[in-house]
Amino acid sequence: MGRTIPSFRLALEMEEREWTPFRNALDKKDRKKFDDMFDIPRLYTSACSYAVQPVRLYPILMSILLHCYKQLVDCISQVRQMMVVVGIEEEEEEEKEEEALPLP
């Protein structure tokens, strides 16, 4: 019997092909960014494969979101380190805002 859900690599290629008309409607600079965005799920192939979702866009979007979230957390950490180096203290309001966002 055959597989009901294709491997994630094949599913990613199929999904990317389905978005070709959208991609072609973008400006050249945005096409490059779109292509880069579709490269992100390739970094998380194992996790996406284990997710086994019938809607193949779900693990693709989750891997892109995770990657962007990790970059955001790294940027926040770098800004905090820079603030310490230049001697800027965080105000109480910023700490309250930080509590609202569940960042590590």
Sequence and secondary structure as in RCSB ss.txt:
>XXXX:A:sequence
MGRTIPSFRLALEMEEREWTPFRNALDKKDRKKFDDMFDIPRLYTSACSYAVQPVRLYPILMSILLHCYKQLVDC
ISQVRQMMVVVGIEEEEEEEKEEEALPLP
>XXXX:A:secstr
   SS  HHHHHHHHHHHTHHHHHHS HHHHHHHHHHHHGGGGGHHHHHHH  SSTHHHHHHHHHHHHHHHHHHH
HHHHHHHHHHHT    HHHHHHHHHTT  
